């Protein structure tokens, strides 16, 4: 059975609110994100998975060092499972300095830096990498260069360059070192922000046109409407996630209760099965032990033939009981696996019923219940004789067991398209709350202490009846007996032209 799959909204929510590494999986080529941190733990928690995921995707990871030297960064990456030397040797991990990147022209020029970034992407693609995963420490910007305006312009140019490109950028800002004015501009220029251990969709992001004052009133309105919709959509997803989680909790509770009930039924069944299997074995063992003692005590003299015949007859009776129990267990196994076999042939239902009733004559006399058969004549149809006998046997056995010594009535009726079998008793009856449950596996409406059996008879009966294309119903009230009514098609579609034997499919019950 395949493992259940969570709804997409829950998978998305899991990525959105899970650990930092999982949240970062939502980032990809074309994204522009800033990491604003105050603790080194948050810095490392975001930086390491960002770089590692880029390497795993086959991208060239470019790290521009500044406040932290190459060795410092390498040690951190190594400590978190990145094979720094191997990745550097194959060109997948590149460390650059501010003078090789931001200040390569001797001073910071936003346009020149974007051009350089473009060349790095082209060279990386030519070298066989799928893209560029870049990150840079921005503490160099605390010096005389660049001006706030130049830094703002650079971030805006990145927002033009990155979308649709084979690159992504993560700009690192230590909030403890940058003035609020710079952090404010950083939040205005990055579509996504990493704060602490969370990746945020930035509601305060402004397009380059907005920052440069080149927007129209219509553009500003569009941006405001878009932000409102984003908030509303986030709220909607949160509510939907809550609903799905609630539904999932209810479903999990239901599955738990079903599993617990299945375990209870299994344990009860094992206890009952053990008892039922021992019941015929005990008298069988006692009879054989008694016969053995008798043989040993006679000093070689033969035991009376009548005595041996009596023991053999008793042993045979107990073995038949064992065979019935074992057959029931085998039938349940076959039904569960869809391997029960039906052999279709033309039969007289009345004849089958009378034969079964005759076999139960001794048991009926023992219980004091007279069995009356009402049948107008032959009722022909195509069924499986063995399984039909099994249905009648189970119903009649139950009627005699629970009939409290009162009469049992069996009726056979023939209609143009179907045959009807009715078995009624005047015994203890069944409570309304048990009428459906009694057809379940290992179920019974009365205590197993007072009435034996595995609780499989009616379950097997219903499965067979359904396999024959029919239905079985029960009417009963406590103290007023029970009436079981079986309706079978006389020539069901699966029986006409069927090759015998034919397998019972899983859909039969």
C-alpha positions in Angstrom: 0.0 0.0 0.0 1.6 3.3 -1.0 2.3 5.8 1.6 -0.3 8.6 1.8 0.7 11.9 0.1 0.0 15.2 1.8 -2.1 17.7 -0.1 -0.1 20.3 -2.1 -1.2 23.1 0.3 0.3 21.2 3.2 3.5 20.4 1.3 3.8 24.1 0.4 3.1 25.1 4.0 5.6 22.7 5.3 8.3 24.3 3.1 7.2 27.7 4.1 7.3 27.2 7.9 9.7 24.3 8.3 13.4 24.6 9.3 15.5 27.1 7.5 17.1 24.6 5.1 13.6 23.5 4.0 12.4 27.0 3.5 15.4 27.8 1.3 14.3 25.1 -1.1 11.7 27.6 -2.3 14.4 29.8 -3.7 15.8 29.2 -7.1 17.6 30.8 -10.1 16.3 34.3 -10.7 15.7 35.0 -7.1 17.1 38.0 -5.2 17.2 37.6 -1.4 18.8 39.4 1.4 20.0 37.8 4.7 19.5 40.2 7.6 21.0 38.7 10.8 22.0 39.7 14.3 23.4 36.4 15.5 26.1 34.3 14.0 24.0 31.2 14.6 21.3 32.6 12.3 23.9 33.6 9.7 25.3 30.1 9.6 21.9 28.5 9.6 20.9 30.3 6.5 24.3 30.4 4.7 25.3 26.8 4.8 22.1 25.2 3.3 22.0 28.0 0.7 25.4 27.1 -0.5 24.9 23.3 -0.1 21.7 23.3 -2.1 23.3 25.3 -4.9 26.1 22.7 -5.1 23.5 19.8 -5.1 21.7 21.5 -8.0 24.9 21.6 -10.1 25.3 25.4 -9.8 28.6 27.2 -9.3 28.5 28.8 -5.9 30.3 32.1 -5.6 31.0 33.5 -2.1 32.3 37.1 -1.8 34.1 37.3 1.5 34.8 40.4 3.5 34.4 40.5 7.3 34.9 36.8 7.5 38.0 35.5 5.6 38.1 32.5 3.3 39.4 30.2 6.0 36.7 31.1 8.4 33.9 30.4 5.8 35.6 27.2 4.7 35.8 25.9 8.2 32.1 26.5 8.7 31.2 24.8 5.4 33.4 21.8 6.2 31.8 21.5 9.6 28.4 21.2 8.0 29.3 18.5 5.4 30.6 20.5 2.4 33.8 19.1 1.0 35.3 22.5 0.4 38.6 21.4 -1.2 36.9 19.0 -3.6 34.3 21.6 -4.6 37.0 24.3 -5.1 39.1 21.9 -7.2 36.3 21.3 -9.7 35.4 25.0 -9.8 32.0 24.5 -8.2 32.9 26.6 -5.1 34.6 29.9 -5.7 35.8 32.4 -3.1 36.3 36.0 -4.2 37.2 39.2 -2.3 35.6 42.6 -2.5 38.5 43.9 -4.6 37.9 41.2 -7.1 34.2 42.0 -7.3 32.5 45.1 -5.9 35.7 47.3 -6.0 37.4 45.7 -9.1 37.4 49.1 -10.8 39.1 50.8 -7.8 35.7 52.1 -6.7 32.2 50.7 -6.6 30.3 51.2 -9.8 26.9 49.4 -9.8 26.7 49.0 -13.6 30.2 47.6 -13.8 29.4 45.1 -11.0 26.3 43.9 -12.9 28.3 43.5 -16.1 30.9 41.4 -14.1 28.1 39.3 -12.6 26.8 38.6 -16.1 30.3 37.5 -17.3 30.5 35.1 -14.3 27.2 33.6 -15.3 28.2 33.1 -19.0 31.5 31.5 -18.0 29.9 29.2 -15.5 27.3 28.0 -18.0 30.1 27.4 -20.5 32.0 25.4 -17.9 29.0 23.0 -17.6 27.3 24.4 -14.5 23.5 24.8 -14.4 23.7 28.4 -13.1 25.3 30.6 -10.4 24.4 30.7 -6.8 26.0 33.9 -5.5 26.2 35.3 -2.0 28.2 38.2 -0.7 29.0 39.9 2.7 28.0 43.5 2.3 30.0 44.9 5.3 32.5 46.4 2.8 29.7 49.0 2.1 30.2 50.4 5.6 33.4 52.2 4.3 33.5 55.5 2.4 32.3 53.7 -0.7 29.6 53.2 -1.8 27.2 56.0 -1.0 23.7 54.9 0.1 22.3 55.9 -3.2 24.9 53.8 -5.1 24.1 50.8 -3.0 20.4 51.3 -3.5 21.0 51.6 -7.3 23.0 48.4 -7.3 20.2 46.4 -5.6 17.7 47.8 -8.0 19.8 46.8 -11.0 20.0 43.3 -9.6 16.2 43.2 -9.6 16.3 44.0 -13.3 19.1 41.5 -14.1 18.2 38.4 -12.0 14.6 37.5 -13.1 14.9 35.2 -16.0 18.6 34.7 -15.6 20.6 31.6 -14.6 21.7 33.2 -11.4 20.5 33.9 -7.9 21.9 36.3 -5.3 21.9 36.4 -1.5 23.1 39.7 0.0 24.2 39.4 3.6 23.7 42.3 6.0 24.7 42.3 9.7 22.0 44.4 11.3 24.2 45.2 14.2 26.7 47.1 12.0 24.4 48.8 9.4 22.4 52.0 10.2 18.6 51.7 10.1 18.5 53.8 7.0 20.5 51.2 5.0 18.5 48.3 6.4 15.3 50.1 5.4 16.6 50.4 1.9 17.7 46.8 1.9 14.2 45.7 2.8 12.7 47.9 0.1 14.9 46.4 -2.6 14.8 42.6 -2.0 11.7 40.6 -3.0 12.6 38.0 -0.4 14.2 38.4 3.0 15.8 35.9 5.4 15.3 37.1 9.0 16.7 34.8 11.7 15.6 31.3 10.7 12.7 32.4 8.5 12.4 33.1 4.8 9.8 35.8 4.2 7.9 37.0 1.1 8.7 40.7 1.4 5.6 42.8 1.6 7.7 46.0 1.7 9.5 45.3 -1.5 9.3 48.1 -4.0 10.0 47.9 -7.7 12.9 49.8 -9.2 10.5 52.3 -10.8 8.9 53.0 -7.5 12.3 53.6 -5.8 13.5 55.9 -8.6 10.2 57.9 -8.5 9.5 56.9 -12.1 6.2 55.2 -11.3 2.8 56.5 -12.3 -0.1 56.7 -9.9 -1.5 53.6 -11.7 1.6 51.6 -11.0 1.5 52.6 -7.3 -2.2 51.5 -7.1 -1.3 48.3 -8.8 1.4 47.6 -6.3 -0.8 48.4 -3.4 -3.6 46.1 -4.7 -1.1 43.4 -5.3 0.3 43.6 -1.8 -3.2 43.5 -0.3 -4.0 40.4 -2.4 -0.8 38.8 -1.2 -1.7 39.3 2.4 -5.2 38.0 1.8 -3.9 35.0 -0.1 -1.5 34.2 2.7 -4.4 34.4 5.2 -6.4 32.1 2.9 -3.6 29.6 2.7 -3.2 29.7 6.5 -6.9 29.0 7.0 -6.9 26.3 4.4 -3.9 24.7 6.0 -5.7 24.8 9.4 -8.7 23.1 7.8 -6.6 20.4 6.1 -4.7 19.8 9.3 -7.9 19.5 11.2 -9.3 17.0 8.6 -6.0 15.1 8.7 -6.2 15.0 12.5 -9.8 13.6 12.4 -8.7 11.1 9.7 -5.7 10.0 11.8 -7.9 9.6 14.8 -10.3 7.4 12.7 -7.4 5.3 11.4 -6.1 5.0 15.0 -9.4 3.8 16.3 -9.8 1.4 13.4 -6.3 0.0 14.0 -7.0 -0.3 17.8 -10.3 -2.1 17.0 -8.5 -4.4 14.6 -5.9 -5.3 17.2 -8.7 -5.9 19.8 -10.6 -8.1 17.3 -7.4 -10.0 16.5 -6.6 -10.6 20.2 -10.1 -11.7 20.9 -10.1 -13.9 17.9 -6.8 -15.5 18.8 -8.2 -16.2 22.3 -11.5 -17.6 20.9 -9.7 -19.6 18.2 -7.4 -21.1 20.7 -10.3 -22.1 22.9 -12.4 -23.5 19.9 -9.5 -25.5 18.5 -8.8 -27.0 22.0 -12.5 -27.9 22.5 -12.5 -30.9 20.2 -8.9 -31.8 20.9 -9.5 -32.2 24.7 -12.2 -35.0 24.5 -10.2 -36.6 21.6 -7.1 -36.7 23.7 -9.0 -38.0 26.7 -10.6 -40.8 24.7 -7.3 -41.9 23.2 -5.6 -41.7 26.6 -8.3 -43.8 28.1 -8.1 -46.4 25.3 -4.3 -46.5 25.7 -4.6 -47.2 29.4 -7.2 -49.8 28.8 -4.9 -51.6 26.3 -1.9 -51.4 28.6 -3.9 -52.7 31.5 -5.2 -55.8 29.8 -1.8 -57.5 29.7 -1.9 -58.2 26.0 -5.6 -59.1 25.9 -7.5 -57.5 23.0 -9.8 -54.6 23.7 -13.5 -55.2 22.8 -14.3 -54.3 19.3 -17.3 -52.2 20.4 -15.1 -50.2 22.7 -12.6 -49.4 19.9 -15.4 -48.5 17.5 -16.9 -46.2 20.1 -13.6 -44.4 20.6 -13.0 -44.2 16.9 -16.5 -42.8 16.3 -15.9 -40.1 19.0 -12.5 -39.3 17.5 -14.0 -38.9 14.0 -16.7 -36.6 15.4 -14.1 -34.3 17.0 -11.9 -34.4 13.9 -14.9 -33.2 11.9 -15.3 -30.3 14.2 -11.6 -29.5 13.8 -12.0 -29.7 10.0 -14.9 -27.3 10.1 -12.9 -24.8 12.2 -9.8 -25.1 9.9 -12.0 -24.8 6.8 -13.5 -21.6 8.2 -10.0 -20.1 8.8 -8.9 -21.1 5.3 -12.0 -19.5 3.8 -11.3 -16.2 5.5 -7.8 -16.3 4.2 -9.0 -17.0 0.7 -11.6 -14.3 0.9 -9.1 -11.7 2.2 -6.7 -12.6 -0.7 -9.4 -12.9 -3.3 -8.5 -16.5 -3.9 -11.9 -18.3 -3.1 -12.9 -20.5 -6.1 -16.4 -21.0 -7.3 -17.4 -24.0 -9.5 -20.6 -23.1 -11.3 -23.2 -25.9 -12.1 -26.9 -26.3 -12.5 -28.5 -27.2 -9.1 -31.8 -27.7 -7.4 -31.8 -25.4 -4.3 -34.5 -27.4 -2.7 -32.5 -30.6 -3.0 -29.4 -28.9 -1.5 -31.4 -27.5 1.5 -33.0 -30.9 2.2 -29.7 -32.7 2.2 -28.2 -30.2 4.7 -31.2 -30.4 6.9 -30.9 -34.2 6.9 -27.3 -34.0 7.9 -28.3 -31.9 10.9 -31.0 -34.3 12.1 -29.0 -35.6 14.9 -27.9 -32.1 16.1 -31.5 -30.9 15.8 -32.8 -33.7 18.0 -30.1 -33.1 20.5 -31.0 -29.4 20.9 -34.8 -30.2 20.9 -35.5 -28.0 17.8 -37.7 -29.4 15.1 -36.6 -28.3 11.6 -39.5 -27.7 9.1 -38.8 -27.3 5.4 -41.3 -25.5 3.2 -40.7 -25.9 -0.5 -43.2 -26.2 -3.3 -40.9 -28.0 -5.7 -37.6 -27.8 -7.5 -35.9 -24.4 -7.7 -33.2 -24.6 -10.4 -30.3 -22.3 -10.9 -26.5 -22.1 -11.6 -24.6 -21.9 -8.4 -21.6 -23.5 -6.6 -22.9 -26.6 -4.7 -20.2 -26.6 -2.0 -20.6 -22.9 -1.3 -24.4 -23.1 -1.4 -24.2 -26.0 1.2 -21.9 -23.9 3.3 -24.4 -21.0 3.3 -27.2 -23.3 4.4 -25.0 -25.0 6.9 -24.0 -21.8 8.6 -27.5 -20.4 8.8 -29.0 -23.7 10.1 -26.2 -24.2 12.5 -26.8 -20.7 14.0 -30.6 -21.3 14.1 -30.1 -24.5 16.1 -27.4 -22.9 18.4 -29.4 -19.8 19.3 -32.9 -21.3 18.8 -33.4 -22.2 22.4 -34.9 -25.6 21.6 -37.8 -24.0 19.6 -38.8 -24.9 16.0 -36.6 -23.8 13.1 -38.3 -23.1 9.8 -36.6 -23.2 6.4 -38.4 -22.0 3.3 -37.3 -22.2 -0.4 -39.1 -20.0 -2.9 -38.7 -19.9 -6.7 -39.3 -16.7 -8.7 -38.8 -16.2 -12.4 -35.4 -14.5 -12.0 -34.3 -15.4 -8.5 -34.4 -17.9 -5.7 -35.1 -17.1 -2.1 -33.9 -19.0 1.0 -35.3 -18.1 4.4 -34.1 -19.6 7.7 -36.1 -18.6 10.8 -35.8 -19.4 14.5 -37.6 -18.4 17.7 -34.6 -18.1 19.8 -32.8 -15.3 21.7 -32.8 -12.9 18.8 -30.4 -10.0 18.0 -30.4 -6.4 19.2 -30.8 -3.8 16.5 -27.4 -2.4 17.2 -25.9 -5.8 16.2 -27.8 -6.5 13.0 -25.1 -5.2 10.7 -22.1 -6.0 12.9 -22.8 -9.7 13.0 -21.7 -10.0 9.3 -18.3 -8.7 10.2 -15.2 -10.8 10.6 -14.8 -12.3 14.1 -18.0 -10.6 15.2 -20.9 -12.1 17.3 -23.9 -10.5 19.0 -23.6 -12.7 22.1 -20.8 -13.6 24.6 -18.4 -16.3 23.4 -18.4 -17.7 26.9 -22.0 -18.9 26.5 -21.9 -19.8 22.7 -18.9 -21.2 21.0 -17.6 -20.4 17.5 -15.0 -18.2 15.8 -17.4 -15.5 14.8 -16.7 -16.2 11.1 -19.8 -18.0 9.9 -22.0 -15.1 8.9 -19.0 -13.2 7.5 -18.2 -16.1 5.2 -21.9 -16.5 4.4 -22.3 -13.0 3.2 -19.1 -13.1 1.2 -20.3 -16.3 -0.6 -23.8 -14.9 -1.2 -22.3 -11.7 -2.7 -19.9 -13.8 -4.8 -22.9 -15.7 -6.2 -24.5 -12.3 -7.1 -27.0 -12.3 -4.3 -27.9 -10.5 -1.0 -28.5 -11.6 2.6 -30.6 -9.7 5.1 -31.6 -10.3 8.7 -34.7 -9.3 10.7 -34.7 -9.8 14.5 -35.6 -8.5 17.9 -34.2 -9.6 21.2 -36.3 -12.5 22.5 -38.2 -13.0 19.3 -35.8 -15.0 17.2 -34.1 -14.1 13.9 -35.0 -14.5 10.2 -32.2 -14.6 7.6 -33.3 -14.1 4.0 -31.0 -15.0 1.1 -31.9 -13.9 -2.4 -29.9 -15.4 -5.3 -30.1 -14.8 -9.0 -31.0 -18.1 -10.6 -28.7 -17.4 -13.5 -26.3 -14.6 -12.7 -24.2 -12.9 -15.4 -21.0 -14.3 -13.9 -22.4 -17.9 -13.9 -23.7 -18.0 -17.5 -20.9 -19.2 -19.8 -18.4 -19.1 -16.9 -15.5 -21.4 -17.0 -15.4 -23.6 -13.9 -13.8 -23.1 -11.6 -13.8 -19.3 -11.6 -12.0 -17.1 -9.1 -13.8 -14.9 -6.7 -12.4 -11.4 -7.2 -11.7 -8.8 -4.5 -14.8 -6.9 -5.3 -17.0 -9.6 -3.9 -17.3 -8.2 -0.5 
